[in-house]
């Protein structure tokens, strides 16, 4: 399964990864278009550089969770988790409900509010490039070896060896190894990553919490539809009775 390992200690905040991502997705790298939240993610920027404590920086984008809450929340299969690892979006199936945006624990997906026919925008790990044997644009563009791309299990080994071999350089934690069921984008760092909305490692994956309600959604929808039909039938029958009563009274007045 494809993954990216981010070494926060190497990041200088140059944002070359941000520019490369925008160019690769046909977006506008020179127009930040920051949203009211103040985060760098937007319809034009699918990854951003977030400032951390002690002058550190970290790349923020879709985490490509192993058990994605956005996939669990989507009622029409517009977002799927591929066997290769990336979580991808199919605009042809999207109905614009934006449940994926509400479900994401990292608050990553963005909406094209500026367009007449809007779609959801998120990092797809450059899935098209991977299919051709390439790497994500952000990985190729990074000049400081911050981003390492490869198999998730192999990158976990790389992270563990880096932490064990440099106890003074890294905190003893791999962000993304277990959180929310694990992610395909992982971090090693010498400072806490709470600014990136990381939960505690013991937090359960979101689908475990949302699946029971998602499974009931068709039945809830069917129940609501039947209720609306019944109400409509009652109102229609009431109108028919009232119309018949009015007609009867008109006939009585004619007879008088």
C-alpha positions as CSV (number, residue, x, y, z in Angstrom):
1,X,0.0,0.0,0.0
2,X,1.5,3.3,-1.1
3,X,2.3,5.8,1.7
4,X,4.2,9.0,2.4
5,X,6.4,9.5,5.5
6,X,6.9,13.1,6.5
7,X,10.0,14.1,8.5
8,X,9.0,17.3,10.2
9,X,12.6,18.0,11.3
10,X,13.7,18.5,7.7
11,X,10.9,20.9,6.6
12,X,11.9,24.5,6.0
13,X,8.5,25.7,5.0
14,X,9.6,26.5,1.4
15,X,6.1,25.4,0.0
16,X,7.6,23.9,-3.1
17,X,5.4,20.9,-2.5
18,X,2.3,23.2,-2.4
19,X,3.2,24.8,-5.7
20,X,3.9,21.4,-7.3
21,X,0.6,20.0,-6.1
22,X,-1.3,22.9,-7.5
23,X,0.4,22.7,-10.9
24,X,-0.1,18.9,-11.1
25,X,-3.9,19.4,-10.5
26,X,-4.3,22.3,-12.9
27,X,-4.9,24.8,-10.2
28,X,-3.7,28.3,-9.4
29,X,-0.5,28.2,-7.2
30,X,-0.3,32.0,-7.0
31,X,-3.8,32.4,-5.5
32,X,-4.0,31.3,-1.9
33,X,-7.7,31.8,-1.4
34,X,-7.5,31.1,2.3
35,X,-10.8,30.1,3.8
36,X,-12.2,31.7,7.0
37,X,-10.6,29.1,9.1
38,X,-7.2,30.5,8.2
39,X,-5.9,27.1,7.0
40,X,-4.0,26.9,3.7
41,X,-6.2,24.2,2.2
42,X,-8.7,25.5,-0.4
43,X,-10.3,24.5,-3.7
44,X,-7.0,25.7,-5.3
45,X,-4.6,24.2,-2.7
46,X,-4.9,20.5,-1.9
47,X,-1.9,20.6,0.5
48,X,-0.5,23.4,2.6
49,X,2.3,24.1,5.0
50,X,1.2,24.6,8.6
51,X,3.5,26.4,11.2
52,X,4.1,24.4,14.4
53,X,5.8,25.2,17.7
54,X,9.5,26.0,17.9
55,X,9.7,27.3,14.3
56,X,8.8,23.9,12.7
57,X,6.6,23.4,9.7
58,X,4.5,20.4,8.5
59,X,2.7,19.6,5.3
60,X,-1.1,19.2,5.7
61,X,-3.3,17.3,3.2
62,X,-5.6,14.3,3.0
63,X,-4.2,11.6,5.3
64,X,-5.6,8.8,3.1
65,X,-6.9,6.9,6.1
66,X,-6.8,3.1,6.1
67,X,-10.5,3.2,7.3
68,X,-11.6,6.5,5.8
69,X,-14.6,8.3,7.5
70,X,-15.3,10.2,4.3
71,X,-15.8,6.9,2.4
72,X,-18.1,5.6,5.2
73,X,-20.1,8.9,5.1
74,X,-20.6,9.0,1.3
75,X,-24.0,7.6,0.4
76,X,-23.3,7.3,-3.3
77,X,-19.8,5.9,-3.6
78,X,-18.3,9.1,-4.8
79,X,-15.2,8.6,-2.5
80,X,-13.5,5.3,-2.4
81,X,-10.3,3.8,-0.9
82,X,-8.3,2.1,-3.6
83,X,-6.3,-1.1,-2.9
84,X,-3.1,0.9,-3.7
85,X,-3.8,3.2,-0.8
86,X,-5.1,6.6,-2.1
87,X,-8.6,7.8,-1.2
88,X,-10.0,9.1,-4.5
89,X,-13.0,11.2,-5.5
90,X,-15.4,10.6,-8.5
91,X,-17.2,13.9,-9.3
92,X,-19.6,12.1,-11.7
93,X,-21.2,10.3,-8.7
94,X,-21.2,13.2,-6.2
95,X,-24.6,14.7,-5.2
96,X,-23.1,17.6,-3.3
97,X,-24.2,16.5,0.2
98,X,-20.8,17.3,1.6
99,X,-21.1,14.6,4.3
100,X,-17.5,13.8,3.5
101,X,-16.4,17.2,4.7
102,X,-18.3,16.8,8.0
103,X,-17.0,13.3,8.6
104,X,-13.3,13.9,8.0
105,X,-11.5,14.1,11.4
106,X,-8.7,16.1,9.9
107,X,-11.1,18.7,8.2
108,X,-9.4,18.2,4.8
109,X,-12.0,18.1,1.9
110,X,-12.8,21.5,0.4
111,X,-15.8,22.7,-1.7
112,X,-15.7,24.8,-4.8
113,X,-17.9,27.6,-3.4
114,X,-16.8,30.0,-6.1
115,X,-18.2,27.8,-9.0
116,X,-21.7,27.4,-10.3
117,X,-21.3,23.7,-10.6
118,X,-19.1,22.9,-7.5
119,X,-17.3,19.7,-6.6
120,X,-15.4,18.5,-3.6
121,X,-11.6,18.9,-3.8
122,X,-9.0,16.9,-1.9
123,X,-5.5,15.3,-2.4
124,X,-5.7,12.1,-4.4
125,X,-2.0,11.2,-3.8
126,X,-1.5,11.9,-7.5
127,X,-3.3,8.6,-8.3
128,X,-2.9,9.1,-12.1
129,X,0.9,9.5,-11.7
130,X,1.1,6.4,-9.6
131,X,-0.7,4.4,-12.2
132,X,2.1,5.4,-14.7
133,X,4.8,4.4,-12.3
134,X,5.5,7.9,-11.0
135,X,5.4,9.5,-7.5
136,X,3.2,12.2,-6.0
137,X,4.2,15.7,-7.3
138,X,4.8,17.0,-3.8
139,X,7.4,14.2,-3.1
140,X,9.3,14.9,-6.4
141,X,9.3,18.6,-5.7
142,X,10.6,18.6,-2.1
143,X,14.3,19.8,-2.0
144,X,15.0,18.6,1.5
145,X,13.9,15.0,1.5
146,X,11.1,15.8,3.9
147,X,8.7,13.4,2.0
148,X,9.5,9.8,1.5
149,X,7.2,7.7,-0.7
150,X,6.9,3.9,-0.7
151,X,5.2,0.9,0.8
152,X,3.5,1.7,4.1
153,X,5.1,-1.2,6.0
154,X,8.5,-0.4,4.7
155,X,8.1,3.3,5.7
156,X,7.0,2.2,9.2
157,X,10.4,0.4,9.4
158,X,12.2,3.5,8.2
159,X,10.4,5.6,10.8
160,X,11.2,3.2,13.6
161,X,14.8,3.0,12.7
162,X,15.1,6.8,12.5
163,X,13.5,7.2,16.0
164,X,15.6,4.4,17.6
165,X,18.8,5.7,16.0
166,X,18.2,9.3,16.9
167,X,16.6,9.4,20.3
168,X,17.4,13.1,20.7
169,X,16.1,14.2,17.4
170,X,12.6,12.6,17.3
171,X,9.7,12.1,19.7
172,X,9.0,8.4,20.3
173,X,5.8,8.4,18.1
174,X,4.8,7.8,14.5
175,X,1.8,9.9,13.8
176,X,-0.6,7.9,11.6
177,X,0.5,4.5,12.6
178,X,-2.6,3.8,14.7
179,X,-4.7,7.0,14.9
180,X,-8.2,6.7,13.4
181,X,-7.3,3.2,12.4
182,X,-4.0,4.2,10.7
183,X,-3.3,6.5,7.8
184,X,-1.3,6.3,4.6
185,X,0.4,9.7,5.3
186,X,2.6,9.4,8.4
187,X,4.8,11.7,10.4
188,X,7.9,11.7,12.6
189,X,8.7,14.9,14.5
190,X,10.5,16.5,17.4
191,X,7.5,18.6,18.3
192,X,3.8,17.8,18.9
193,X,1.5,17.8,15.8
194,X,-1.7,18.8,17.6
195,X,-1.9,21.8,15.2
196,X,-2.7,19.3,12.4
197,X,-5.8,18.0,14.3
198,X,-4.2,14.7,15.3
199,X,-6.2,12.7,17.8
200,X,-4.8,10.4,20.5
201,X,-3.5,7.0,19.2
202,X,-6.2,5.2,21.1
203,X,-9.1,6.9,19.3
204,X,-11.2,4.3,17.3
205,X,-11.5,4.7,13.6
206,X,-14.5,6.9,12.6
207,X,-16.2,4.2,10.5
208,X,-16.7,2.1,13.6
209,X,-18.8,5.0,14.9
210,X,-20.6,6.0,11.7
211,X,-21.3,2.7,10.0
212,X,-24.3,1.7,12.2
213,X,-26.1,5.0,11.2
214,X,-25.0,4.8,7.6
215,X,-26.4,1.3,7.3
216,X,-29.7,2.5,8.7
217,X,-29.9,5.5,6.3
218,X,-31.8,3.7,3.5
219,X,-34.4,2.4,6.0
220,X,-34.7,5.9,7.5
221,X,-35.1,7.4,4.1
222,X,-37.7,4.8,3.1
223,X,-39.6,5.5,6.3
224,X,-39.5,9.2,5.7
225,X,-40.8,8.7,2.1
226,X,-43.6,6.5,3.3
227,X,-44.6,9.0,5.9
228,X,-44.6,11.8,3.4
229,X,-46.7,9.7,1.0
230,X,-49.2,8.9,3.8
231,X,-49.5,12.6,4.8
232,X,-50.0,13.5,1.1
233,X,-52.7,10.8,0.7
234,X,-54.5,12.0,3.9
235,X,-54.4,15.7,2.7
236,X,-55.6,14.6,-0.8
237,X,-58.5,12.6,0.6
238,X,-59.4,15.5,2.9
239,X,-59.5,17.8,-0.1
240,X,-61.7,15.4,-2.0
241,X,-64.2,15.1,0.9
242,X,-64.3,18.9,1.3
243,X,-64.9,19.3,-2.5
244,X,-67.7,16.8,-2.5
245,X,-69.3,18.5,0.5
246,X,-69.1,21.9,-1.2
247,X,-70.7,20.4,-4.4
248,X,-73.5,18.8,-2.3
249,X,-74.2,22.1,-0.7
250,X,-74.3,23.9,-4.0
251,X,-76.8,21.3,-5.4
252,X,-79.0,21.8,-2.3
253,X,-79.0,25.6,-2.8
254,X,-80.0,25.1,-6.4
255,X,-82.9,22.8,-5.4
256,X,-84.1,25.5,-2.9
